[in-house]
Every structure is written in structure tokens, then in C-alpha cells.
Amino acid sequence: MAGLRLGPLLRYVDWESGSTATVWVEASRPCTVEVRCADGAAGSSPTFSVAGHHYALIVVEGLTPGSTTAYEVLIGSRRVWPPDGTRLPPSTITTPPVATPADGAEGAEGTADLAGAAPGGVRISFGSCRWAAAPDGGHDPVGPDALVTLATHLAADPEAERPDVLLLLGDQVYADETSAATRRRLAARRDVTEPPGTEIADFEEYTYLYDESWRDPEVRWLLSTVPTCMIFDDHDVIDDWNTSAAWQRDMRATPWWHERIVSGLMSYWVHQHLGNLSPAELAADPVYAAVRRSPDGTEALRRFAAEADADPARTRWSYRRVFGRVRLVMVDTRAARVLAEGQRAMLGPEEADWLRAAVLDDPTSCDHLLIGSSLPWLLPPLVHDAERWNASLCAGARGDRWARFGEKLRRAADLEHWAAFPESFDRFTELLRKAASGPDAPATVCVLSGDVHHAYIAEPRRPDAPTGHGSAPAPDPGSTPASRILQLTCSPVHNSVPRWIRAGFRFGWSAAGRRIGRLLARHSRAGTSPVTWDRAGGPWFGNQLMTLTLHGRKSALTLVQATTGKRGAQLEAVLERSLTPES
């Protein structure tokens, strides 16, 4: 008899029709899975098989716009979700009201209240870097998990404001840093004294990580109720994935690497990528069709993953979503890289063209533009300058000896953010400036990021502001942004950062750090960045989540941290700030 192994995860909710959603599940054996809603909406799908596991992504149709409805998951005639005897609230699907021209006009006035997810508004929570293992012995050395704490809070208080969508910006699983429980499972399966040791080796072992990440009862309920958008970062595969061409050559010479990267992309496609797509995109996806068509889709998916690793231009992991008058563009900053020295780019040419079109298309259609990049665009200035300096050394600006030193330093110090791809950084900066300029520009253009295990807000200086980071020329006055451009970074959801690294990040924002950065820029002969910026908030350290509340052309930001109080883990508001003028 088939049962429910993992899920359900509510993934896509259609904000244009308000009538369609997708729900992801893993079953214990081949079967047909049905989602049945209290309001009569429903959907069903047979499972597809990959490496002995059985998955389904059910398209639910007939939902009522502007409503919240409970749902059940059935296999055959047997209900498998919610579980019998659960104390958690029903899993629900909330749909937005269908927008009308009158709604758009009212939103443009920005007259609505920002509190909550009222009709026409959207609440978007985001974060990254969640090491999901339960603590041994009940003590958690890195503190309470922000996602678990959020889930517990929402489950205990039916009146609490829920996010309309949760963005998970990378490191949803850690393939290179397994828990004690996972290591025991690995040791029972193979000899962990042989490479890759206690790291993940293949698709089956990746399923252990998703079990660990998504089976916590409160988190499982949360993910069944709040839609999610996801993108990978390095630890979903391995630390510093695709740092450089030399790194890639070394890894490809490692006997276990091919299986690791192919399995990593396969498991990401199954567990995360499919749910990012709309029903129309799923229907047009040839890989999805091939996997579903076969009694065993393993080989079809393996071929796809191997080809995607060998030639990143063959596939696209980036995607675009719309939430009313809020546009989200989620960018792949890992697999899409061009690594050859002299041609290094964060995004290949086709990916860069796609991003430009996704950002600039029809500026009148959005009040807020959000770009999800697992890696921050703006870092503490000293860190930025160190990465730009290092990139110049590795490219040979100071000769072969410095280039060899630069490559060693790049790997040792994780110097591989946007700043480590200077031309890509400059082009991305100009793209943001263009998106934020002109009479039809959105109210805010925000880059949402994680990765660096702390939270902060950074804001580019206006052309007439005094300079302090570098001496880049001011942009042409005609390109002066009309929108507010912000870097919003929030990490980790559940992880830690050593004290010495905390001190380094703080120093990176200091005047002394900026002066050192300018010295590095001169030594590298690489020139200065086309933008200067300041810290507008932070840094904050802890397990945390940010939430944007967007209504009309108004925007507000909240940062909460998971702390331990007398009643256990709780969410503490660290920041509540409007990002747009009151008038």
C-alpha cells in the first residue's frame, strides 16, 4: 500500500488567475496522488520514478480567487495528509484576489495600509543557509532554527500574519557537511573511509538530506501551507562550487565528483526546481515530459544533469515570478558561470540576456522589482575590494606568481561573489540603475541575498552624495535612479559564523577597511567599481528571516531572529523599517 514519504509542499500559486496551484509530494511506491480542497478544487497526478523514489507535482485547479481553503492529500481513496491525530492546523492554499484595473489604480496611489497581506499586497519572507539537523542531546550550539520557530509560531496562533511566499535563497541542504544521524546512514550503506567520506555521494544519499530538512512536523506543516520559491547555492552541491576554472579542473579529476555533481543537479531538479515552475512551464518542459513518460525516469534525468554540468548554457535554472504588481526574478549565480580566465562571468551570455529582458520588460507592470541572488551584489566594501583585487591577480595583472597566489587565496577565503567577476558586477550594476530609472520605474529595486551568515542592508549612494568607497565617476545625470535601490541580505536561517569572521565583516564596513580596500584597488590596477554604497542597517548575527511587506508603491522591511526565552524558542523583531516615503 502506497503512503506519503515526504511533503506535501505547496509550491506555485498563480497570482494572475488566483485559481491554480501546485503541490509536490514523494510517495512510498508508484501510485496516483490526489489533492482535494474543501472548496471543491482538486487535482491529481501519477507519480514519476527516479532512482527508486516516486514523486508527483499535482496541479490543483478550480481554486477560488481571494480565498483560503483547506486541502487533503489522498492516495487511492485513503487520506494520507493531514496525518491522523495531528495537533497542527489544516494545510491550506491561499489565493490572491484577481486584480482589476481599479485595483491597479488604487495600488499606484499607495494609499493602502502596510499591515498584513491585505488584498492587493504581498508579504515575502526570505533567508538562506539552513543546516537542518536536529541537535544531538537536545542542545543546539548554533541556537534555535528560524524556520522551525516561524512554523511553531504560526501553527500556535491562527491569527498571526503569514507570509504569502517564502524565498529560500540557497543552501537548503548541505551535501558537504552532514549530521551525525546522516553519517550513521552513510556508514550503514558504504565505507565512509573512502572518498567522499561522510559527504554525500549519490542521489539516494541526497534524499537523506531532504528527509532531514523537510520532515520536522512543524516545518512540514509550514511548507504545506506557505508557497515557496527556491534556488541553489554552493553547499547544495559543495562548498565554493564553481569558484574558478582551476577549481573545476581539479574537481573533475576527482573520481567521485562526476557522480556528486550529476546527483546534486538531479536531486535539485526533483526537490526544488520543478516547484519553481508554473503549470504552463511544466507542460512545455521536455525533461519533465521525458521523465514522466518513462516507467523509470532515472536515465533521462541523469543525461539532462550531466549535460547541464558539461554545458551550462543548455539549461536555465533562473526563473521569473509575479505576485500582483511585484516582480521576482530569481537568478542562478552558481551553475550559469563562465569560468575561463579572460572570459570570467557570473552569467553566460544567454543567461545575461535573459536576466536583462526579465528585469527591464514592461516597467509599468510592477511597483516593486525583486531580484533573488543567493550571493550578495553589495558586500562590505573591504570584502568587495579584496575580491576585485583577487580577480585581477588571478587574471595575471601582476604576473604568474601573483596569479598562483591569487588562486590559492580565492579558494581559501571564498572570494567568489559578484565582486569576483568584475565585468559582471559592473553590468549588473548598470542593469539595476537602468531598471530604477525613468518615469515608469518601480518604487523599489531590491536584491535579495543570503550566503554570508549575517544580515545587513546596503544602499548605493546617489551621484551627488560624498564619496567614500573608491573614486568611481558619478553616473550621467540622465541615468539617476528614480527608485530606491537596496541590497537586502539575510542569512543564516540555521547556522553559525565564527566570532573572528563576525569581526572581519564589521571591519569591512569601517573607514579603515575602506582605506585598505582603496590600496588593494590600486595594487590590482583593476580600477574602481562603478558604484559606491553605504551600510543602511546591520550587521546582524543570528538565525533570522527578513520579510518585505509590499502594498501599492509602499514597502516595509522586518527582520526577526530566533531566540531562546523562558517559553522556549521565539521570534524577536530586530528591525521594523519603512523603505519608501510616507507621502
C-alpha positions as CSV (number, residue, x, y, z in Angstrom):
1,M,0.0,0.0,0.0
2,A,1.4,3.3,-1.1
3,G,2.0,6.0,1.6
4,L,3.3,9.6,1.8
5,R,7.1,9.7,2.4
6,L,7.7,13.4,2.2
7,G,5.6,16.5,1.7
8,P,3.2,17.9,0.8
9,L,4.9,21.1,-0.2
10,L,2.8,24.0,-1.6
11,R,5.0,25.4,-4.3
12,Y,3.4,27.6,-7.0
13,V,0.3,29.7,-6.6
14,D,-0.9,31.6,-9.7
15,W,-1.3,35.3,-8.8
16,E,-2.7,36.1,-12.2
17,S,-5.8,33.9,-12.2
18,G,-6.0,33.1,-8.5
19,S,-7.3,29.7,-9.4
20,T,-4.3,27.4,-9.8
21,A,-1.6,26.0,-7.5
22,T,0.9,23.1,-7.5
23,V,1.6,20.7,-4.6
24,W,4.8,18.5,-4.5
25,V,4.9,15.1,-2.8
26,E,7.0,11.9,-2.5
27,A,5.2,8.6,-2.2
28,S,6.5,5.3,-1.0
29,R,5.6,3.5,-4.2
30,P,4.1,4.2,-7.7
31,C,0.6,5.5,-7.4
32,T,-1.8,8.3,-8.3
33,V,-1.8,11.2,-5.8
34,E,-4.8,13.5,-5.4
35,V,-5.2,16.8,-3.8
36,R,-8.7,17.6,-2.7
37,C,-9.7,21.1,-1.4
38,A,-12.6,22.0,0.9
39,D,-14.0,24.4,-1.7
40,G,-14.2,21.7,-4.4
41,A,-10.9,22.5,-6.2
42,A,-8.8,19.4,-6.9
43,G,-6.0,17.9,-9.0
44,S,-4.3,14.5,-9.4
45,S,-1.2,13.1,-11.0
46,P,0.5,9.7,-11.3
47,T,3.9,9.6,-9.7
48,F,7.2,9.5,-11.8
49,S,10.1,7.4,-10.7
50,V,13.8,8.5,-10.2
51,A,16.4,6.2,-8.6
52,G,13.7,4.1,-6.8
53,H,11.8,7.1,-5.4
54,H,8.4,8.2,-6.5
55,Y,7.4,11.8,-6.9
56,A,4.4,13.8,-8.1
57,L,3.7,17.5,-8.7
58,I,0.0,17.9,-8.6
59,V,-1.6,20.9,-10.4
60,V,-4.7,22.0,-8.4
61,E,-7.3,23.8,-10.5
62,G,-10.6,25.5,-9.7
63,L,-9.5,27.4,-6.7
64,T,-11.5,30.5,-5.7
65,P,-9.5,33.8,-6.1
66,G,-9.1,35.7,-2.8
67,S,-9.8,32.7,-0.6
68,T,-8.2,30.3,1.8
69,T,-9.2,26.7,1.6
70,A,-8.0,23.6,3.5
71,Y,-6.9,20.6,1.5
72,E,-6.2,16.9,1.9
73,V,-3.8,14.5,0.1
74,L,-5.2,11.2,-1.0
75,I,-3.6,8.1,-2.5
76,G,-6.4,6.0,-3.9
77,S,-9.3,6.5,-1.6
78,R,-7.1,6.8,1.5
79,R,-6.2,10.1,3.1
80,V,-2.5,10.4,3.8
81,W,-2.4,14.0,4.7
82,P,-3.0,15.6,7.2
83,P,-1.8,12.7,9.4
84,D,-4.2,11.1,11.8
85,G,-4.2,12.7,15.3
86,T,-2.2,15.8,14.3
87,R,-2.4,18.8,16.5
88,L,-1.3,21.2,13.8
89,P,-3.8,23.3,11.9
90,P,-5.1,22.2,8.5
91,S,-2.9,22.7,5.5
92,T,-4.4,25.5,3.3
93,I,-4.0,27.1,0.0
94,T,-4.4,30.9,0.0
95,T,-5.1,32.6,-3.4
96,P,-4.9,36.3,-4.2
97,P,-7.8,38.3,-5.4
98,V,-7.9,38.7,-9.1
99,A,-6.5,42.2,-9.9
100,T,-8.7,44.6,-11.8
101,P,-7.8,48.0,-13.5
102,A,-9.3,49.7,-10.5
103,D,-7.1,47.7,-8.1
104,G,-4.1,48.8,-10.1
105,A,-5.0,52.4,-9.9
106,E,-5.6,52.3,-6.2
107,G,-2.2,50.5,-5.7
108,A,-0.4,53.2,-7.6
109,E,-1.7,55.8,-5.2
110,G,0.0,53.9,-2.4
111,T,-2.9,54.5,0.0
112,A,-3.4,51.1,1.4
113,D,-2.2,50.1,4.9
114,L,1.0,48.1,5.0
115,A,-0.1,45.9,7.9
116,G,-0.6,42.3,6.9
117,A,-1.3,40.8,3.5
118,A,-4.5,42.7,2.6
119,P,-5.9,42.5,-0.9
120,G,-3.5,43.9,-3.4
121,G,-0.5,43.5,-1.0
122,V,2.1,40.8,-0.6
123,R,4.3,39.6,2.3
124,I,7.5,37.9,1.2
125,S,9.8,36.3,3.7
126,F,13.3,35.2,2.8
127,G,16.6,33.7,4.1
128,S,19.2,31.2,3.3
129,C,21.6,28.7,4.8
130,R,19.6,26.2,6.8
131,W,21.6,23.3,8.3
132,A,18.5,21.3,9.3
133,A,19.9,18.6,11.5
134,A,18.2,18.2,14.9
135,P,20.7,18.8,17.7
136,D,22.2,15.8,19.4
137,G,21.3,15.6,23.1
138,G,18.7,18.4,22.8
139,H,21.3,21.2,22.9
140,D,21.7,23.2,19.7
141,P,25.1,25.0,19.7
142,V,24.0,27.4,16.9
143,G,20.7,28.4,18.5
144,P,17.1,27.8,17.5
145,D,16.2,27.3,13.9
146,A,14.4,30.3,12.5
147,L,12.3,28.2,10.1
148,V,11.2,25.9,12.9
149,T,10.5,28.8,15.2
150,L,8.4,30.6,12.5
151,A,6.4,27.4,11.8
152,T,5.8,26.8,15.5
153,H,4.7,30.4,16.0
154,L,2.3,30.3,13.0
155,A,0.8,26.9,14.0
156,A,0.2,28.1,17.5
157,D,-1.5,31.4,16.5
158,P,-4.1,31.1,13.7
159,E,-4.4,34.9,13.7
160,A,-0.7,35.5,13.1
161,E,0.3,37.1,9.8
162,R,1.6,34.5,7.4
163,P,4.0,35.2,4.5
164,D,2.3,34.9,1.1
165,V,5.5,33.3,-0.2
166,L,8.8,32.1,1.3
167,L,12.0,32.5,-0.7
168,L,14.8,30.1,0.2
169,L,17.9,31.6,-1.3
170,G,20.3,28.7,-1.2
171,D,22.0,26.1,0.9
172,Q,18.6,24.3,1.6
173,V,20.8,21.2,2.2
174,Y,24.5,20.7,3.0
175,A,25.9,18.0,0.8
176,D,29.4,18.6,2.2
177,E,28.6,18.9,5.9
178,T,26.4,16.0,7.1
179,S,24.8,15.5,10.5
180,A,25.6,12.7,12.9
181,A,22.3,11.0,12.0
182,T,23.1,11.2,8.3
183,R,26.7,10.0,8.8
184,R,25.3,6.9,10.5
185,R,23.1,6.2,7.5
186,L,26.0,6.7,5.2
187,A,28.2,4.3,7.2
188,A,25.5,1.6,7.1
189,R,25.4,1.9,3.3
190,R,29.1,2.2,2.3
191,D,32.7,2.5,3.5
192,V,33.0,6.2,4.7
193,T,36.8,5.9,5.0
194,E,36.8,6.1,1.2
195,P,36.1,9.4,-0.7
196,P,33.9,11.3,-0.5
197,G,33.8,10.1,3.1
198,T,30.9,11.5,5.2
199,E,29.8,13.8,2.4
200,I,27.0,12.9,0.0
201,A,27.9,10.6,-2.8
202,D,24.8,10.0,-5.0
203,F,21.1,10.6,-5.5
204,E,20.0,8.2,-2.8
205,E,22.1,9.9,-0.2
206,Y,20.7,13.3,-1.3
207,T,17.3,12.0,-0.3
208,Y,18.6,11.6,3.2
209,L,19.3,15.4,3.3
210,Y,15.8,16.3,2.1
211,D,14.2,13.9,4.6
212,E,16.2,15.6,7.4
213,S,15.3,19.1,6.1
214,W,11.6,18.7,5.4
215,R,10.3,16.1,7.9
216,D,10.2,18.1,11.1
217,P,6.5,18.2,11.8
218,E,6.2,22.0,12.2
219,V,8.3,22.7,9.1
220,R,6.4,20.1,7.1
221,W,3.2,21.8,8.0
222,L,4.6,25.3,7.2
223,L,5.8,24.1,3.8
224,S,2.4,22.6,3.1
225,T,0.8,26.0,3.7
226,V,3.1,28.7,2.6
227,P,4.3,28.7,-1.1
228,T,8.0,28.5,-1.6
229,C,10.4,29.7,-4.3
230,M,13.9,28.2,-4.2
231,I,17.3,28.5,-5.8
232,F,20.6,26.6,-5.0
233,D,23.8,27.9,-3.7
234,D,27.2,26.1,-3.2
235,H,26.5,23.8,-0.3
236,D,23.6,22.2,-2.1
237,V,26.4,20.7,-4.1
238,I,29.8,21.5,-2.4
239,D,31.4,24.5,-0.7
240,D,32.6,27.1,-3.3
241,W,31.0,25.3,-6.2
242,N,32.3,26.7,-9.5
243,T,34.8,29.1,-7.9
244,S,37.2,29.1,-10.8
245,A,38.3,27.2,-13.9
246,A,41.3,25.7,-11.9
247,W,38.9,24.6,-9.2
248,Q,36.6,23.0,-11.7
249,R,39.6,21.1,-13.4
250,D,40.7,19.8,-10.0
251,M,37.3,18.6,-9.1
252,R,36.6,16.9,-12.4
253,A,39.9,15.0,-11.9
254,T,38.5,13.6,-8.7
255,P,37.0,10.1,-9.1
256,W,33.8,10.7,-7.0
257,W,33.0,14.2,-8.4
258,H,31.0,13.3,-11.5
259,E,28.5,11.3,-9.5
260,R,28.3,14.0,-6.9
261,I,27.5,16.8,-9.4
262,V,25.1,14.8,-11.5
263,S,23.3,13.6,-8.4
264,G,23.2,17.1,-7.0
265,L,21.6,18.5,-10.1
266,M,19.2,15.6,-10.3
267,S,18.1,16.0,-6.7
268,Y,17.8,19.7,-7.1
269,W,15.6,19.3,-10.2
270,V,13.3,16.9,-8.4
271,H,13.1,18.5,-5.0
272,Q,13.4,22.2,-5.7
273,H,13.4,23.3,-9.4
274,L,10.2,21.7,-10.6
275,G,8.1,23.5,-8.0
276,N,9.5,26.8,-9.2
277,L,7.8,26.4,-12.5
278,S,4.2,27.4,-13.4
279,P,1.8,24.7,-14.8
280,A,2.4,26.2,-18.3
281,E,6.1,26.0,-17.9
282,L,5.9,22.4,-16.7
283,A,3.7,21.5,-19.7
284,A,6.3,22.9,-22.1
285,D,9.4,21.3,-20.3
286,P,10.9,18.5,-22.4
287,V,12.8,17.0,-19.5
288,Y,9.7,16.8,-17.3
289,A,7.8,15.2,-20.1
290,A,10.6,12.6,-20.7
291,V,10.9,11.7,-17.0
292,R,7.1,11.3,-16.6
293,R,6.8,9.3,-19.9
294,S,9.2,6.6,-18.8
295,P,8.4,3.9,-16.2
296,D,11.8,4.9,-14.7
297,G,13.0,8.4,-15.4
298,T,16.4,8.0,-13.8
299,E,18.5,7.7,-17.0
300,A,16.6,10.6,-18.7
301,L,17.3,12.8,-15.7
302,R,20.9,11.7,-15.5
303,R,21.5,12.6,-19.1
304,F,20.0,16.0,-18.5
305,A,22.1,16.7,-15.4
306,A,25.3,15.5,-17.0
307,E,24.7,17.8,-20.0
308,A,23.8,20.7,-17.7
309,D,27.1,20.4,-15.9
310,A,29.1,20.0,-19.1
311,D,27.5,22.9,-20.9
312,P,25.6,25.3,-18.5
313,A,24.1,27.1,-21.5
314,R,22.0,24.1,-22.3
315,T,19.6,24.7,-19.4
316,R,18.2,27.5,-17.3
317,W,17.7,27.3,-13.5
318,S,16.8,31.0,-13.2
319,Y,13.1,31.9,-13.4
320,R,10.6,34.8,-13.0
321,R,7.5,35.0,-10.8
322,V,4.8,37.7,-10.5
323,F,2.9,38.5,-7.3
324,G,0.4,41.1,-8.4
325,R,2.4,44.2,-9.1
326,V,5.6,42.7,-7.5
327,R,8.0,41.0,-9.9
328,L,10.6,38.4,-8.7
329,V,13.5,37.4,-10.9
330,M,15.4,34.6,-9.3
331,V,19.0,34.3,-10.7
332,D,21.2,31.3,-10.9
333,T,24.6,32.6,-9.7
334,R,26.3,29.1,-9.5
335,A,25.7,26.8,-12.5
336,A,25.5,29.6,-15.1
337,R,29.0,30.9,-14.6
338,V,31.7,31.2,-17.3
339,L,35.0,30.3,-15.5
340,A,37.7,30.6,-18.1
341,E,40.2,33.3,-17.1
342,G,39.9,36.2,-19.5
343,Q,36.2,35.4,-20.1
344,R,35.0,35.0,-16.4
345,A,31.4,35.9,-16.0
346,M,28.8,35.3,-13.3
347,L,26.3,34.6,-16.1
348,G,26.9,33.3,-19.5
349,P,25.8,35.5,-22.5
350,E,22.4,33.9,-23.0
351,E,21.7,33.9,-19.2
352,A,22.7,37.6,-19.0
353,D,20.4,38.4,-21.9
354,W,17.6,36.5,-20.2
355,L,18.2,38.4,-17.0
356,R,18.2,41.8,-18.8
357,A,14.9,41.0,-20.5
358,A,13.3,39.7,-17.3
359,V,14.3,42.8,-15.4
360,L,13.5,45.5,-18.0
361,D,10.4,44.0,-19.6
362,D,7.3,46.3,-19.2
363,P,8.3,48.5,-16.3
364,T,4.8,49.8,-16.0
365,S,3.6,46.4,-14.8
366,C,5.4,46.4,-11.4
367,D,5.6,48.6,-8.4
368,H,8.5,46.7,-6.9
369,L,11.2,44.7,-8.6
370,L,12.9,41.9,-6.5
371,I,16.0,40.1,-7.8
372,G,16.8,36.9,-5.9
373,S,20.6,36.3,-6.0
374,S,22.0,33.8,-3.5
375,L,25.2,35.8,-3.5
376,P,25.1,39.4,-2.4
377,W,25.7,42.1,-5.0
378,L,27.0,44.6,-2.5
379,L,29.3,43.3,0.2
380,P,31.2,45.2,3.0
381,P,33.5,47.5,0.9
382,L,36.7,45.9,2.0
383,V,35.4,42.4,1.1
384,H,34.3,43.7,-2.3
385,D,37.6,45.4,-3.0
386,A,39.5,42.2,-1.8
387,E,37.5,40.1,-4.3
388,R,38.0,42.5,-7.2
389,W,41.7,42.7,-6.4
390,N,42.0,39.0,-6.2
391,A,40.2,38.6,-9.6
392,S,42.7,40.9,-11.2
393,L,45.6,39.0,-9.7
394,C,44.2,35.6,-10.9
395,A,43.8,37.1,-14.4
396,G,47.5,37.9,-14.5
397,A,47.6,41.6,-13.9
398,R,50.7,41.3,-11.6
399,G,52.3,38.3,-13.3
400,D,52.2,34.5,-13.0
401,R,53.5,34.4,-9.4
402,W,50.8,36.7,-8.2
403,A,48.2,34.7,-10.2
404,R,49.1,31.5,-8.5
405,F,48.9,33.2,-5.1
406,G,45.6,34.7,-6.1
407,E,44.1,31.3,-7.0
408,K,45.1,29.8,-3.6
409,L,43.7,32.8,-1.8
410,R,40.5,32.8,-3.8
411,R,39.8,29.2,-2.7
412,A,40.9,29.6,0.9
413,A,38.9,32.8,1.5
414,D,35.8,32.1,-0.6
415,L,36.4,35.1,-2.9
416,E,33.7,34.3,-5.4
417,H,30.8,36.7,-5.1
418,W,29.7,39.2,-7.7
419,A,32.7,41.3,-7.0
420,A,35.0,38.4,-8.0
421,F,33.5,38.7,-11.5
422,P,34.2,42.5,-12.1
423,E,32.7,42.8,-15.5
424,S,29.6,41.0,-14.5
425,F,29.3,43.2,-11.4
426,D,29.6,46.3,-13.5
427,R,27.0,45.1,-16.0
428,F,24.6,44.0,-13.2
429,T,25.0,47.4,-11.5
430,E,24.2,49.2,-14.7
431,L,21.2,46.9,-15.3
432,L,19.8,47.8,-11.8
433,R,20.4,51.5,-12.4
434,K,18.5,51.3,-15.7
435,A,15.7,49.4,-14.1
436,A,15.4,52.1,-11.4
437,S,15.4,55.0,-13.8
438,G,12.7,56.7,-15.8
439,P,9.1,57.8,-15.2
440,D,7.8,54.3,-15.1
441,A,10.4,52.9,-12.7
442,P,9.2,50.8,-9.7
443,A,9.3,52.3,-6.3
444,T,12.0,49.9,-5.1
445,V,14.5,47.7,-6.8
446,C,15.8,45.2,-4.2
447,V,18.5,42.5,-4.5
448,L,17.6,39.7,-2.0
449,S,20.6,37.6,-1.0
450,G,22.0,35.2,1.7
451,D,25.2,33.1,1.8
452,V,27.3,35.3,4.2
453,H,25.8,34.2,7.5
454,H,24.7,37.6,8.7
455,A,22.1,40.2,7.7
456,Y,22.5,43.8,6.6
457,I,21.1,46.5,4.3
458,A,23.3,48.3,1.8
459,E,22.3,51.2,-0.4
460,P,24.1,52.8,-3.3
461,R,24.9,56.4,-2.9
462,R,23.2,59.0,-5.1
463,P,25.5,60.7,-7.7
464,D,25.6,63.9,-5.6
465,A,26.5,62.1,-2.4
466,P,30.0,62.4,-1.0
467,T,32.3,59.5,-2.0
468,G,34.0,57.2,0.5
469,H,34.4,53.9,-1.2
470,G,36.7,54.2,-4.1
471,S,36.6,57.1,-6.6
472,A,34.3,55.8,-9.3
473,P,32.9,58.5,-11.6
474,A,29.4,59.6,-11.0
475,P,26.8,58.2,-13.4
476,D,25.4,60.5,-16.1
477,P,22.6,62.7,-14.5
478,G,20.1,61.4,-17.0
479,S,20.5,57.9,-15.5
480,T,20.0,59.0,-11.9
481,P,17.8,56.3,-10.4
482,A,14.2,57.3,-9.6
483,S,13.7,54.1,-7.5
484,R,15.3,53.2,-4.2
485,I,17.9,50.5,-4.9
486,L,18.8,48.3,-1.9
487,Q,20.8,45.2,-1.2
488,L,18.9,43.1,1.4
489,T,21.0,40.3,2.8
490,C,19.6,37.7,5.3
491,S,21.5,34.6,6.4
492,P,21.5,32.1,8.1
493,V,18.2,30.5,8.8
494,H,20.0,28.0,11.0
495,N,23.8,28.0,11.1
496,S,26.6,30.0,12.6
497,V,29.6,32.2,11.9
498,P,32.8,32.3,14.0
499,R,33.5,35.4,16.1
500,W,36.6,36.3,14.1
501,I,34.6,36.3,10.9
502,R,32.0,38.5,12.5
503,A,34.7,40.9,13.5
504,G,36.0,40.8,9.9
505,F,32.6,41.7,8.4
506,R,32.3,44.6,10.8
507,F,35.8,45.9,10.0
508,G,34.9,45.6,6.3
509,W,32.4,48.4,6.7
510,S,34.7,50.7,8.7
511,A,36.7,53.7,7.4
512,A,39.9,51.8,8.0
513,G,38.6,48.9,6.0
514,R,37.6,51.2,3.1
515,R,41.1,52.7,3.1
516,I,42.7,49.2,2.8
517,G,40.3,48.5,0.0
518,R,41.4,51.5,-1.9
519,L,45.0,50.3,-1.5
520,L,44.1,46.9,-2.9
521,A,42.3,48.5,-5.8
522,R,45.5,50.5,-6.7
523,H,47.7,47.4,-6.4
524,S,45.4,45.4,-8.7
525,R,45.4,48.0,-11.5
526,A,41.8,47.0,-12.0
527,G,40.2,50.3,-11.5
528,T,37.3,51.1,-9.1
529,S,33.7,50.0,-9.1
530,P,31.0,52.0,-10.9
531,V,29.0,52.4,-7.7
532,T,29.7,53.5,-4.1
533,W,27.5,52.4,-1.2
534,D,26.9,52.6,2.5
535,R,25.5,50.3,5.1
536,A,22.0,51.3,5.8
537,G,21.4,48.7,8.6
538,G,23.2,45.9,10.4
539,P,25.2,43.8,10.5
540,W,23.0,41.4,12.5
541,F,24.2,38.0,13.5
542,G,21.9,35.1,14.5
543,N,19.3,32.7,12.9
544,Q,17.0,35.0,11.1
545,L,14.5,35.8,8.4
546,M,13.6,39.1,6.6
547,T,10.1,39.9,5.5
548,L,9.1,42.5,2.9
549,T,5.5,43.8,3.1
550,L,4.6,45.5,-0.2
551,H,1.4,47.3,-0.9
552,G,0.9,49.6,-3.8
553,R,4.2,51.6,-4.0
554,K,4.8,51.3,-0.3
555,S,7.4,48.9,1.1
556,A,8.3,47.9,4.7
557,L,11.0,45.6,6.0
558,T,11.1,43.4,9.1
559,L,13.9,41.3,10.5
560,V,13.2,38.7,13.1
561,Q,15.7,36.4,14.9
562,A,15.0,33.1,16.6
563,T,16.0,33.4,20.3
564,T,15.6,31.2,23.4
565,G,13.3,32.6,26.1
566,K,11.6,31.2,29.2
567,R,8.9,29.5,27.0
568,G,11.4,28.1,24.5
569,A,12.3,29.4,21.1
570,Q,10.6,32.6,20.0
571,L,10.8,35.2,17.2
572,E,12.2,38.6,18.2
573,A,11.7,41.6,16.0
574,V,15.1,43.2,15.5
575,L,14.2,45.7,12.8
576,E,10.9,47.2,11.5
577,R,11.5,49.9,8.9
578,S,9.7,51.6,6.0
579,L,11.7,51.5,2.8
580,T,9.6,54.1,1.0
581,P,8.5,57.7,1.8
582,E,5.2,58.1,3.7
583,S,3.9,60.6,1.1
